[in-house]
Amino acid sequence: MTGFDWPALMRAGIRGLGLRPDEFWRLSPAELMIMLGREDGQAPLSRARLDELARAFPDGDGGLSDG
C-alpha cells in the first residue's frame, strides 16, 4: 500500500491553489483532489480558473464565526 505524497499535495494546495496552511489541513484528501480537478481525470484547477472563481464567489470579511 502506498501513502500520500504529502510534500507534493502541500505544494499543490498551498502554492498551486493559494490555500493557507490551516485551510489545507482542514481539507480531506478527497476534497483536495476535487479542488485539484483529479476526481474525474480532468486537468488540475488552473490559477486562472481559481482567480475566476474567486471573482465570481468573493469571500466575506474573512472572519470565522465562533459558533
mmCIF file as Biopython writes it, N, C-alpha, C and O atoms, coordinates in Angstrom:
data_model
#
loop_
_atom_site.group_PDB
_atom_site.id
_atom_site.type_symbol
_atom_site.label_atom_id
_atom_site.label_alt_id
_atom_site.label_comp_id
_atom_site.label_asym_id
_atom_site.label_entity_id
_atom_site.label_seq_id
_atom_site.pdbx_PDB_ins_code
_atom_site.Cartn_x
_atom_site.Cartn_y
_atom_site.Cartn_z
_atom_site.occupancy
_atom_site.B_iso_or_equiv
_atom_site.auth_seq_id
_atom_site.auth_asym_id
_atom_site.pdbx_PDB_model_num
ATOM 1   N N  . MET A ? 1  ? 0.850   -1.187 0.000   1.0 0.0 1  A 1 
ATOM 2   C CA . MET A ? 1  ? 0.000   0.000  0.000   1.0 0.0 1  A 1 
ATOM 3   C C  . MET A ? 1  ? 0.889   1.241  0.000   1.0 0.0 1  A 1 
ATOM 4   O O  . MET A ? 1  ? 1.823   1.342  0.796   1.0 0.0 1  A 1 
ATOM 5   N N  . THR A ? 2  ? 0.595   2.183  -0.895  1.0 0.0 2  A 1 
ATOM 6   C CA . THR A ? 2  ? 1.370   3.412  -0.954  1.0 0.0 2  A 1 
ATOM 7   C C  . THR A ? 2  ? 0.643   4.510  -0.207  1.0 0.0 2  A 1 
ATOM 8   O O  . THR A ? 2  ? -0.587  4.534  -0.162  1.0 0.0 2  A 1 
ATOM 9   N N  . GLY A ? 3  ? 1.407   5.424  0.382   1.0 0.0 3  A 1 
ATOM 10  C CA . GLY A ? 3  ? 0.827   6.542  1.105   1.0 0.0 3  A 1 
ATOM 11  C C  . GLY A ? 3  ? 0.678   7.754  0.206   1.0 0.0 3  A 1 
ATOM 12  O O  . GLY A ? 3  ? 0.966   7.712  -0.990  1.0 0.0 3  A 1 
ATOM 13  N N  . PHE A ? 4  ? 0.228   8.809  0.805   1.0 0.0 4  A 1 
ATOM 14  C CA . PHE A ? 4  ? 0.094   10.070 0.086   1.0 0.0 4  A 1 
ATOM 15  C C  . PHE A ? 4  ? 1.464   10.719 -0.061  1.0 0.0 4  A 1 
ATOM 16  O O  . PHE A ? 4  ? 2.318   10.578 0.814   1.0 0.0 4  A 1 
ATOM 17  N N  . ASP A ? 5  ? 1.671   11.415 -1.140  1.0 0.0 5  A 1 
ATOM 18  C CA . ASP A ? 5  ? 2.879   12.212 -1.342  1.0 0.0 5  A 1 
ATOM 19  C C  . ASP A ? 5  ? 2.582   13.594 -0.756  1.0 0.0 5  A 1 
ATOM 20  O O  . ASP A ? 5  ? 2.248   14.531 -1.482  1.0 0.0 5  A 1 
ATOM 21  N N  . TRP A ? 6  ? 2.710   13.705 0.578   1.0 0.0 6  A 1 
ATOM 22  C CA . TRP A ? 6  ? 2.322   14.939 1.267   1.0 0.0 6  A 1 
ATOM 23  C C  . TRP A ? 6  ? 3.065   16.169 0.766   1.0 0.0 6  A 1 
ATOM 24  O O  . TRP A ? 6  ? 2.434   17.211 0.590   1.0 0.0 6  A 1 
ATOM 25  N N  . PRO A ? 7  ? 4.383   16.105 0.526   1.0 0.0 7  A 1 
ATOM 26  C CA . PRO A ? 7  ? 5.045   17.307 0.003   1.0 0.0 7  A 1 
ATOM 27  C C  . PRO A ? 7  ? 4.437   17.795 -1.319  1.0 0.0 7  A 1 
ATOM 28  O O  . PRO A ? 7  ? 4.257   18.997 -1.514  1.0 0.0 7  A 1 
ATOM 29  N N  . ALA A ? 8  ? 4.126   16.871 -2.214  1.0 0.0 8  A 1 
ATOM 30  C CA . ALA A ? 8  ? 3.528   17.258 -3.496  1.0 0.0 8  A 1 
ATOM 31  C C  . ALA A ? 8  ? 2.118   17.802 -3.292  1.0 0.0 8  A 1 
ATOM 32  O O  . ALA A ? 8  ? 1.732   18.780 -3.932  1.0 0.0 8  A 1 
ATOM 33  N N  . LEU A ? 9  ? 1.345   17.173 -2.402  1.0 0.0 9  A 1 
ATOM 34  C CA . LEU A ? 9  ? -0.005  17.659 -2.134  1.0 0.0 9  A 1 
ATOM 35  C C  . LEU A ? 9  ? 0.023   19.033 -1.479  1.0 0.0 9  A 1 
ATOM 36  O O  . LEU A ? 9  ? -0.810  19.887 -1.786  1.0 0.0 9  A 1 
ATOM 37  N N  . MET A ? 10 ? 0.981   19.250 -0.576  1.0 0.0 10 A 1 
ATOM 38  C CA . MET A ? 10 ? 1.093   20.561 0.069   1.0 0.0 10 A 1 
ATOM 39  C C  . MET A ? 10 ? 1.479   21.631 -0.957  1.0 0.0 10 A 1 
ATOM 40  O O  . MET A ? 10 ? 0.939   22.737 -0.928  1.0 0.0 10 A 1 
ATOM 41  N N  . ARG A ? 11 ? 2.408   21.308 -1.862  1.0 0.0 11 A 1 
ATOM 42  C CA . ARG A ? 11 ? 2.760   22.272 -2.912  1.0 0.0 11 A 1 
ATOM 43  C C  . ARG A ? 11 ? 1.551   22.592 -3.778  1.0 0.0 11 A 1 
ATOM 44  O O  . ARG A ? 11 ? 1.313   23.753 -4.108  1.0 0.0 11 A 1 
ATOM 45  N N  . ALA A ? 12 ? 0.788   21.571 -4.147  1.0 0.0 12 A 1 
ATOM 46  C CA . ALA A ? 12 ? -0.387  21.786 -4.990  1.0 0.0 12 A 1 
ATOM 47  C C  . ALA A ? 12 ? -1.436  22.635 -4.268  1.0 0.0 12 A 1 
ATOM 48  O O  . ALA A ? 12 ? -2.032  23.531 -4.865  1.0 0.0 12 A 1 
ATOM 49  N N  . GLY A ? 13 ? -1.657  22.352 -2.995  1.0 0.0 13 A 1 
ATOM 50  C CA . GLY A ? 13 ? -2.682  23.087 -2.251  1.0 0.0 13 A 1 
ATOM 51  C C  . GLY A ? 13 ? -2.260  24.482 -1.850  1.0 0.0 13 A 1 
ATOM 52  O O  . GLY A ? 13 ? -3.019  25.438 -2.009  1.0 0.0 13 A 1 
ATOM 53  N N  . ILE A ? 14 ? -1.043  24.603 -1.327  1.0 0.0 14 A 1 
ATOM 54  C CA . ILE A ? 14 ? -0.597  25.891 -0.795  1.0 0.0 14 A 1 
ATOM 55  C C  . ILE A ? 14 ? -0.070  26.797 -1.902  1.0 0.0 14 A 1 
ATOM 56  O O  . ILE A ? 14 ? -0.465  27.960 -1.991  1.0 0.0 14 A 1 
ATOM 57  N N  . ARG A ? 15 ? 0.813   26.278 -2.742  1.0 0.0 15 A 1 
ATOM 58  C CA . ARG A ? 15 ? 1.340   27.101 -3.843  1.0 0.0 15 A 1 
ATOM 59  C C  . ARG A ? 15 ? 0.367   27.168 -5.010  1.0 0.0 15 A 1 
ATOM 60  O O  . ARG A ? 15 ? 0.067   28.245 -5.525  1.0 0.0 15 A 1 
ATOM 61  N N  . GLY A ? 16 ? -0.119  26.005 -5.419  1.0 0.0 16 A 1 
ATOM 62  C CA . GLY A ? 16 ? -0.959  25.945 -6.617  1.0 0.0 16 A 1 
ATOM 63  C C  . GLY A ? 16 ? -2.333  26.555 -6.441  1.0 0.0 16 A 1 
ATOM 64  O O  . GLY A ? 16 ? -2.796  27.312 -7.295  1.0 0.0 16 A 1 
ATOM 65  N N  . LEU A ? 17 ? -2.987  26.229 -5.339  1.0 0.0 17 A 1 
ATOM 66  C CA . LEU A ? 17 ? -4.334  26.736 -5.106  1.0 0.0 17 A 1 
ATOM 67  C C  . LEU A ? 17 ? -4.363  27.982 -4.228  1.0 0.0 17 A 1 
ATOM 68  O O  . LEU A ? 17 ? -5.404  28.624 -4.090  1.0 0.0 17 A 1 
ATOM 69  N N  . GLY A ? 18 ? -3.238  28.321 -3.643  1.0 0.0 18 A 1 
ATOM 70  C CA . GLY A ? 18 ? -3.186  29.508 -2.793  1.0 0.0 18 A 1 
ATOM 71  C C  . GLY A ? 18 ? -3.840  29.331 -1.437  1.0 0.0 18 A 1 
ATOM 72  O O  . GLY A ? 18 ? -4.238  30.313 -0.810  1.0 0.0 18 A 1 
ATOM 73  N N  . LEU A ? 19 ? -3.956  28.087 -0.973  1.0 0.0 19 A 1 
ATOM 74  C CA . LEU A ? 19 ? -4.549  27.836 0.339   1.0 0.0 19 A 1 
ATOM 75  C C  . LEU A ? 19 ? -3.568  28.222 1.437   1.0 0.0 19 A 1 
ATOM 76  O O  . LEU A ? 19 ? -2.356  28.080 1.279   1.0 0.0 19 A 1 
ATOM 77  N N  . ARG A ? 20 ? -4.104  28.710 2.548   1.0 0.0 20 A 1 
ATOM 78  C CA . ARG A ? 20 ? -3.270  28.905 3.739   1.0 0.0 20 A 1 
ATOM 79  C C  . ARG A ? 20 ? -3.071  27.527 4.368   1.0 0.0 20 A 1 
ATOM 80  O O  . ARG A ? 20 ? -3.899  26.639 4.165   1.0 0.0 20 A 1 
ATOM 81  N N  . PRO A ? 21 ? -1.987  27.329 5.130   1.0 0.0 21 A 1 
ATOM 82  C CA . PRO A ? 21 ? -1.753  26.014 5.730   1.0 0.0 21 A 1 
ATOM 83  C C  . PRO A ? 21 ? -2.934  25.491 6.537   1.0 0.0 21 A 1 
ATOM 84  O O  . PRO A ? 21 ? -3.257  24.306 6.451   1.0 0.0 21 A 1 
ATOM 85  N N  . ASP A ? 22 ? -3.595  26.361 7.330   1.0 0.0 22 A 1 
ATOM 86  C CA . ASP A ? 22 ? -4.735  25.883 8.114   1.0 0.0 22 A 1 
ATOM 87  C C  . ASP A ? 22 ? -5.887  25.449 7.216   1.0 0.0 22 A 1 
ATOM 88  O O  . ASP A ? 22 ? -6.612  24.514 7.557   1.0 0.0 22 A 1 
ATOM 89  N N  . GLU A ? 23 ? -6.069  26.112 6.073   1.0 0.0 23 A 1 
ATOM 90  C CA . GLU A ? 23 ? -7.112  25.704 5.126   1.0 0.0 23 A 1 
ATOM 91  C C  . GLU A ? 23 ? -6.758  24.357 4.508   1.0 0.0 23 A 1 
ATOM 92  O O  . GLU A ? 23 ? -7.613  23.484 4.360   1.0 0.0 23 A 1 
ATOM 93  N N  . PHE A ? 24 ? -5.487  24.202 4.150   1.0 0.0 24 A 1 
ATOM 94  C CA . PHE A ? 24 ? -5.045  22.940 3.567   1.0 0.0 24 A 1 
ATOM 95  C C  . PHE A ? 24 ? -5.320  21.777 4.512   1.0 0.0 24 A 1 
ATOM 96  O O  . PHE A ? 24 ? -5.880  20.762 4.096   1.0 0.0 24 A 1 
ATOM 97  N N  . TRP A ? 25 ? -4.932  21.912 5.779   1.0 0.0 25 A 1 
ATOM 98  C CA . TRP A ? 25 ? -5.053  20.803 6.720   1.0 0.0 25 A 1 
ATOM 99  C C  . TRP A ? 25 ? -6.483  20.519 7.136   1.0 0.0 25 A 1 
ATOM 100 O O  . TRP A ? 25 ? -6.757  19.439 7.658   1.0 0.0 25 A 1 
ATOM 101 N N  . ARG A ? 26 ? -7.408  21.453 6.922   1.0 0.0 26 A 1 
ATOM 102 C CA . ARG A ? 26 ? -8.825  21.186 7.217   1.0 0.0 26 A 1 
ATOM 103 C C  . ARG A ? 26 ? -9.504  20.381 6.119   1.0 0.0 26 A 1 
ATOM 104 O O  . ARG A ? 26 ? -10.572 19.812 6.341   1.0 0.0 26 A 1 
ATOM 105 N N  . LEU A ? 27 ? -8.896  20.327 4.932   1.0 0.0 27 A 1 
ATOM 106 C CA . LEU A ? 27 ? -9.479  19.565 3.825   1.0 0.0 27 A 1 
ATOM 107 C C  . LEU A ? 27 ? -9.231  18.074 3.993   1.0 0.0 27 A 1 
ATOM 108 O O  . LEU A ? 27 ? -8.197  17.654 4.513   1.0 0.0 27 A 1 
ATOM 109 N N  . SER A ? 28 ? -10.186 17.293 3.550   1.0 0.0 28 A 1 
ATOM 110 C CA . SER A ? 28 ? -9.927  15.857 3.451   1.0 0.0 28 A 1 
ATOM 111 C C  . SER A ? 28 ? -9.149  15.630 2.155   1.0 0.0 28 A 1 
ATOM 112 O O  . SER A ? 28 ? -9.188  16.471 1.257   1.0 0.0 28 A 1 
ATOM 113 N N  . PRO A ? 29 ? -8.445  14.506 2.048   1.0 0.0 29 A 1 
ATOM 114 C CA . PRO A ? 29 ? -7.767  14.220 0.772   1.0 0.0 29 A 1 
ATOM 115 C C  . PRO A ? 29 ? -8.729  14.235 -0.413  1.0 0.0 29 A 1 
ATOM 116 O O  . PRO A ? 29 ? -8.365  14.689 -1.498  1.0 0.0 29 A 1 
ATOM 117 N N  . ALA A ? 30 ? -9.952  13.745 -0.217  1.0 0.0 30 A 1 
ATOM 118 C CA . ALA A ? 30 ? -10.931 13.741 -1.308  1.0 0.0 30 A 1 
ATOM 119 C C  . ALA A ? 30 ? -11.296 15.166 -1.721  1.0 0.0 30 A 1 
ATOM 120 O O  . ALA A ? 30 ? -11.413 15.455 -2.912  1.0 0.0 30 A 1 
ATOM 121 N N  . GLU A ? 31 ? -11.476 16.058 -0.745  1.0 0.0 31 A 1 
ATOM 122 C CA . GLU A ? 31 ? -11.794 17.453 -1.069  1.0 0.0 31 A 1 
ATOM 123 C C  . GLU A ? 31 ? -10.649 18.109 -1.835  1.0 0.0 31 A 1 
ATOM 124 O O  . GLU A ? 31 ? -10.879 18.851 -2.790  1.0 0.0 31 A 1 
ATOM 125 N N  . LEU A ? 32 ? -9.418  17.834 -1.413  1.0 0.0 32 A 1 
ATOM 126 C CA . LEU A ? 32 ? -8.268  18.394 -2.108  1.0 0.0 32 A 1 
ATOM 127 C C  . LEU A ? 32 ? -8.203  17.883 -3.540  1.0 0.0 32 A 1 
ATOM 128 O O  . LEU A ? 32 ? -7.940  18.658 -4.460  1.0 0.0 32 A 1 
ATOM 129 N N  . MET A ? 33 ? -8.436  16.605 -3.739  1.0 0.0 33 A 1 
ATOM 130 C CA . MET A ? 33 ? -8.399  16.046 -5.089  1.0 0.0 33 A 1 
ATOM 131 C C  . MET A ? 33 ? -9.470  16.688 -5.975  1.0 0.0 33 A 1 
ATOM 132 O O  . MET A ? 33 ? -9.230  16.949 -7.154  1.0 0.0 33 A 1 
ATOM 133 N N  . ILE A ? 34 ? -10.648 16.940 -5.406  1.0 0.0 34 A 1 
ATOM 134 C CA . ILE A ? 34 ? -11.710 17.602 -6.179  1.0 0.0 34 A 1 
ATOM 135 C C  . ILE A ? 34 ? -11.263 19.007 -6.555  1.0 0.0 34 A 1 
ATOM 136 O O  . ILE A ? 34 ? -11.442 19.429 -7.698  1.0 0.0 34 A 1 
ATOM 137 N N  . MET A ? 35 ? -10.681 19.737 -5.600  1.0 0.0 35 A 1 
ATOM 138 C CA . MET A ? 35 ? -10.217 21.095 -5.887  1.0 0.0 35 A 1 
ATOM 139 C C  . MET A ? 35 ? -9.132  21.101 -6.961  1.0 0.0 35 A 1 
ATOM 140 O O  . MET A ? 35 ? -9.028  22.047 -7.741  1.0 0.0 35 A 1 
ATOM 141 N N  . LEU A ? 36 ? -8.340  20.058 -6.995  1.0 0.0 36 A 1 
ATOM 142 C CA . LEU A ? 36 ? -7.286  19.944 -7.991  1.0 0.0 36 A 1 
ATOM 143 C C  . LEU A ? 36 ? -7.798  19.395 -9.323  1.0 0.0 36 A 1 
ATOM 144 O O  . LEU A ? 36 ? -7.039  19.302 -10.288 1.0 0.0 36 A 1 
ATOM 145 N N  . GLY A ? 37 ? -9.077  19.035 -9.378  1.0 0.0 37 A 1 
ATOM 146 C CA . GLY A ? 37 ? -9.664  18.526 -10.613 1.0 0.0 37 A 1 
ATOM 147 C C  . GLY A ? 37 ? -9.274  17.106 -10.920 1.0 0.0 37 A 1 
ATOM 148 O O  . GLY A ? 37 ? -9.296  16.702 -12.082 1.0 0.0 37 A 1 
ATOM 149 N N  . ARG A ? 38 ? -8.913  16.328 -9.905  1.0 0.0 38 A 1 
ATOM 150 C CA . ARG A ? 38 ? -8.397  14.981 -10.139 1.0 0.0 38 A 1 
ATOM 151 C C  . ARG A ? 38 ? -9.436  13.881 -9.949  1.0 0.0 38 A 1 
ATOM 152 O O  . ARG A ? 38 ? -9.106  12.705 -10.101 1.0 0.0 38 A 1 
ATOM 153 N N  . GLU A ? 39 ? -10.669 14.222 -9.626  1.0 0.0 39 A 1 
ATOM 154 C CA . GLU A ? 39 ? -11.638 13.167 -9.337  1.0 0.0 39 A 1 
ATOM 155 C C  . GLU A ? 39 ? -12.168 12.483 -10.584 1.0 0.0 39 A 1 
ATOM 156 O O  . GLU A ? 39 ? -12.679 11.366 -10.499 1.0 0.0 39 A 1 
ATOM 157 N N  . ASP A ? 40 ? -12.059 13.124 -11.736 1.0 0.0 40 A 1 
ATOM 158 C CA . ASP A ? 40 ? -12.630 12.501 -12.932 1.0 0.0 40 A 1 
ATOM 159 C C  . ASP A ? 40 ? -11.692 12.591 -14.139 1.0 0.0 40 A 1 
ATOM 160 O O  . ASP A ? 40 ? -12.142 12.588 -15.285 1.0 0.0 40 A 1 
ATOM 161 N N  . GLY A ? 41 ? -10.408 12.671 -13.876 1.0 0.0 41 A 1 
ATOM 162 C CA . GLY A ? 41 ? -9.463  12.679 -14.970 1.0 0.0 41 A 1 
ATOM 163 C C  . GLY A ? 41 ? -9.257  14.031 -15.625 1.0 0.0 41 A 1 
ATOM 164 O O  . GLY A ? 41 ? -8.504  14.126 -16.594 1.0 0.0 41 A 1 
ATOM 165 N N  . GLN A ? 42 ? -9.898  15.076 -15.132 1.0 0.0 42 A 1 
ATOM 166 C CA . GLN A ? 42 ? -9.702  16.403 -15.697 1.0 0.0 42 A 1 
ATOM 167 C C  . GLN A ? 42 ? -8.372  16.983 -15.229 1.0 0.0 42 A 1 
ATOM 168 O O  . GLN A ? 42 ? -7.782  16.516 -14.255 1.0 0.0 42 A 1 
ATOM 169 N N  . ALA A ? 43 ? -7.925  17.985 -15.923 1.0 0.0 43 A 1 
ATOM 170 C CA . ALA A ? 43 ? -6.694  18.672 -15.530 1.0 0.0 43 A 1 
ATOM 171 C C  . ALA A ? 43 ? -6.904  19.381 -14.193 1.0 0.0 43 A 1 
ATOM 172 O O  . ALA A ? 43 ? -8.031  19.747 -13.857 1.0 0.0 43 A 1 
ATOM 173 N N  . PRO A ? 44 ? -5.844  19.574 -13.439 1.0 0.0 44 A 1 
ATOM 174 C CA . PRO A ? 44 ? -5.957  20.296 -12.173 1.0 0.0 44 A 1 
ATOM 175 C C  . PRO A ? 44 ? -6.496  21.712 -12.387 1.0 0.0 44 A 1 
ATOM 176 O O  . PRO A ? 44 ? -6.378  22.283 -13.471 1.0 0.0 44 A 1 
ATOM 177 N N  . LEU A ? 45 ? -7.075  22.246 -11.354 1.0 0.0 45 A 1 
ATOM 178 C CA . LEU A ? 45 ? -7.584  23.606 -11.384 1.0 0.0 45 A 1 
ATOM 179 C C  . LEU A ? 45 ? -6.435  24.563 -11.659 1.0 0.0 45 A 1 
ATOM 180 O O  . LEU A ? 45 ? -5.429  24.562 -10.949 1.0 0.0 45 A 1 
ATOM 181 N N  . SER A ? 46 ? -6.592  25.370 -12.684 1.0 0.0 46 A 1 
ATOM 182 C CA . SER A ? 46 ? -5.531  26.315 -13.026 1.0 0.0 46 A 1 
ATOM 183 C C  . SER A ? 46 ? -5.665  27.577 -12.175 1.0 0.0 46 A 1 
ATOM 184 O O  . SER A ? 46 ? -6.724  27.849 -11.609 1.0 0.0 46 A 1 
ATOM 185 N N  . ARG A ? 47 ? -4.592  28.330 -12.097 1.0 0.0 47 A 1 
ATOM 186 C CA . ARG A ? 47 ? -4.621  29.589 -11.347 1.0 0.0 47 A 1 
ATOM 187 C C  . ARG A ? 47 ? -5.639  30.546 -11.960 1.0 0.0 47 A 1 
ATOM 188 O O  . ARG A ? 47 ? -6.342  31.253 -11.237 1.0 0.0 47 A 1 
ATOM 189 N N  . ALA A ? 48 ? -5.719  30.571 -13.284 1.0 0.0 48 A 1 
ATOM 190 C CA . ALA A ? 48 ? -6.683  31.447 -13.957 1.0 0.0 48 A 1 
ATOM 191 C C  . ALA A ? 48 ? -8.109  31.071 -13.575 1.0 0.0 48 A 1 
ATOM 192 O O  . ALA A ? 48 ? -8.936  31.946 -13.321 1.0 0.0 48 A 1 
ATOM 193 N N  . ARG A ? 49 ? -8.400  29.777 -13.534 1.0 0.0 49 A 1 
ATOM 194 C CA . ARG A ? 49 ? -9.750  29.328 -13.157 1.0 0.0 49 A 1 
ATOM 195 C C  . ARG A ? 49 ? -10.020 29.635 -11.688 1.0 0.0 49 A 1 
ATOM 196 O O  . ARG A ? 49 ? -11.131 30.025 -11.330 1.0 0.0 49 A 1 
ATOM 197 N N  . LEU A ? 50 ? -9.009  29.461 -10.834 1.0 0.0 50 A 1 
ATOM 198 C CA . LEU A ? 50 ? -9.170  29.794 -9.423  1.0 0.0 50 A 1 
ATOM 199 C C  . LEU A ? 50 ? -9.464  31.276 -9.260  1.0 0.0 50 A 1 
ATOM 200 O O  . LEU A ? 50 ? -10.345 31.651 -8.486  1.0 0.0 50 A 1 
ATOM 201 N N  . ASP A ? 51 ? -8.731  32.129 -9.985  1.0 0.0 51 A 1 
ATOM 202 C CA . ASP A ? 51 ? -8.983  33.574 -9.929  1.0 0.0 51 A 1 
ATOM 203 C C  . ASP A ? 51 ? -10.396 33.905 -10.416 1.0 0.0 51 A 1 
ATOM 204 O O  . ASP A ? 51 ? -11.073 34.763 -9.849  1.0 0.0 51 A 1 
ATOM 205 N N  . GLU A ? 52 ? -10.827 33.217 -11.468 1.0 0.0 52 A 1 
ATOM 206 C CA . GLU A ? 52 ? -12.180 33.421 -11.991 1.0 0.0 52 A 1 
ATOM 207 C C  . GLU A ? 52 ? -13.227 33.058 -10.937 1.0 0.0 52 A 1 
ATOM 208 O O  . GLU A ? 52 ? -14.192 33.794 -10.732 1.0 0.0 52 A 1 
ATOM 209 N N  . LEU A ? 53 ? -13.030 31.925 -10.276 1.0 0.0 53 A 1 
ATOM 210 C CA . LEU A ? 53 ? -13.961 31.513 -9.223  1.0 0.0 53 A 1 
ATOM 211 C C  . LEU A ? 53 ? -13.931 32.478 -8.044  1.0 0.0 53 A 1 
ATOM 212 O O  . LEU A ? 53 ? -14.973 32.771 -7.458  1.0 0.0 53 A 1 
ATOM 213 N N  . ALA A ? 54 ? -12.751 32.973 -7.692  1.0 0.0 54 A 1 
ATOM 214 C CA . ALA A ? 54 ? -12.635 33.929 -6.589  1.0 0.0 54 A 1 
ATOM 215 C C  . ALA A ? 54 ? -13.386 35.216 -6.906  1.0 0.0 54 A 1 
ATOM 216 O O  . ALA A ? 54 ? -14.006 35.798 -6.016  1.0 0.0 54 A 1 
ATOM 217 N N  . ARG A ? 55 ? -13.343 35.668 -8.144  1.0 0.0 55 A 1 
ATOM 218 C CA . ARG A ? 55 ? -14.101 36.868 -8.538  1.0 0.0 55 A 1 
ATOM 219 C C  . ARG A ? 55 ? -15.606 36.595 -8.517  1.0 0.0 55 A 1 
ATOM 220 O O  . ARG A ? 55 ? -16.393 37.453 -8.117  1.0 0.0 55 A 1 
ATOM 221 N N  . ALA A ? 56 ? -15.995 35.408 -8.947  1.0 0.0 56 A 1 
ATOM 222 C CA . ALA A ? 56 ? -17.421 35.067 -9.002  1.0 0.0 56 A 1 
ATOM 223 C C  . ALA A ? 56 ? -18.008 34.828 -7.606  1.0 0.0 56 A 1 
ATOM 224 O O  . ALA A ? 56 ? -19.188 35.090 -7.370  1.0 0.0 56 A 1 
ATOM 225 N N  . PHE A ? 57 ? -17.183 34.334 -6.694  1.0 0.0 57 A 1 
ATOM 226 C CA . PHE A ? 57 ? -17.648 33.999 -5.352  1.0 0.0 57 A 1 
ATOM 227 C C  . PHE A ? 57 ? -16.696 34.592 -4.316  1.0 0.0 57 A 1 
ATOM 228 O O  . PHE A ? 57 ? -15.959 33.856 -3.660  1.0 0.0 57 A 1 
ATOM 229 N N  . PRO A ? 58 ? -16.706 35.932 -4.163  1.0 0.0 58 A 1 
ATOM 230 C CA . PRO A ? 58 ? -15.762 36.561 -3.236  1.0 0.0 58 A 1 
ATOM 231 C C  . PRO A ? 58 ? -16.053 36.188 -1.792  1.0 0.0 58 A 1 
ATOM 232 O O  . PRO A ? 58 ? -17.195 35.935 -1.409  1.0 0.0 58 A 1 
ATOM 233 N N  . ASP A ? 59 ? -14.978 36.161 -0.998  1.0 0.0 59 A 1 
ATOM 234 C CA . ASP A ? 59 ? -15.112 35.922 0.430   1.0 0.0 59 A 1 
ATOM 235 C C  . ASP A ? 59 ? -15.768 37.131 1.070   1.0 0.0 59 A 1 
ATOM 236 O O  . ASP A ? 59 ? -15.738 38.238 0.534   1.0 0.0 59 A 1 
ATOM 237 N N  . GLY A ? 60 ? -16.362 36.891 2.231   1.0 0.0 60 A 1 
ATOM 238 C CA . GLY A ? 60 ? -16.926 37.981 3.016   1.0 0.0 60 A 1 
ATOM 239 C C  . GLY A ? 60 ? -15.812 38.770 3.656   1.0 0.0 60 A 1 
ATOM 240 O O  . GLY A ? 60 ? -14.839 39.130 2.993   1.0 0.0 60 A 1 
ATOM 241 N N  . ASP A ? 61 ? -15.941 39.038 4.919   1.0 0.0 61 A 1 
ATOM 242 C CA . ASP A ? 61 ? -14.914 39.811 5.628   1.0 0.0 61 A 1 
ATOM 243 C C  . ASP A ? 61 ? -13.716 38.961 6.010   1.0 0.0 61 A 1 
ATOM 244 O O  . ASP A ? 61 ? -12.744 39.481 6.558   1.0 0.0 61 A 1 
ATOM 245 N N  . GLY A ? 62 ? -13.765 37.652 5.731   1.0 0.0 62 A 1 
ATOM 246 C CA . GLY A ? 62 ? -12.645 36.781 6.038   1.0 0.0 62 A 1 
ATOM 247 C C  . GLY A ? 62 ? -12.666 36.211 7.429   1.0 0.0 62 A 1 
ATOM 248 O O  . GLY A ? 62 ? -11.848 35.351 7.757   1.0 0.0 62 A 1 
ATOM 249 N N  . GLY A ? 63 ? -13.593 36.675 8.268   1.0 0.0 63 A 1 
ATOM 250 C CA . GLY A ? 63 ? -13.658 36.188 9.631   1.0 0.0 63 A 1 
ATOM 251 C C  . GLY A ? 63 ? -14.504 34.936 9.745   1.0 0.0 63 A 1 
ATOM 252 O O  . GLY A ? 63 ? -15.418 34.707 8.953   1.0 0.0 63 A 1 
ATOM 253 N N  . LEU A ? 64 ? -14.189 34.146 10.726  1.0 0.0 64 A 1 
ATOM 254 C CA . LEU A ? 64 ? -14.962 32.946 11.007  1.0 0.0 64 A 1 
ATOM 255 C C  . LEU A ? 64 ? -15.771 33.193 12.273  1.0 0.0 64 A 1 
ATOM 256 O O  . LEU A ? 64 ? -15.268 33.763 13.241  1.0 0.0 64 A 1 
ATOM 257 N N  . SER A ? 65 ? -17.006 32.767 12.259  1.0 0.0 65 A 1 
ATOM 258 C CA . SER A ? 65 ? -17.823 32.929 13.468  1.0 0.0 65 A 1 
ATOM 259 C C  . SER A ? 65 ? -17.419 31.893 14.499  1.0 0.0 65 A 1 
ATOM 260 O O  . SER A ? 65 ? -16.921 30.819 14.161  1.0 0.0 65 A 1 
ATOM 261 N N  . ASP A ? 66 ? -17.635 32.223 15.732  1.0 0.0 66 A 1 
ATOM 262 C CA . ASP A ? 66 ? -17.246 31.314 16.831  1.0 0.0 66 A 1 
ATOM 263 C C  . ASP A ? 66 ? -18.400 30.441 17.268  1.0 0.0 66 A 1 
ATOM 264 O O  . ASP A ? 66 ? -18.542 30.167 18.460  1.0 0.0 66 A 1 
ATOM 265 N N  . GLY A ? 67 ? -19.183 30.021 16.391  1.0 0.0 67 A 1 
ATOM 266 C CA . GLY A ? 67 ? -20.112 29.060 16.842  1.0 0.0 67 A 1 
ATOM 267 C C  . GLY A ? 67 ? -21.468 29.189 16.399  1.0 0.0 67 A 1 
ATOM 268 O O  . GLY A ? 67 ? -22.317 28.376 16.764  1.0 0.0 67 A 1 
#
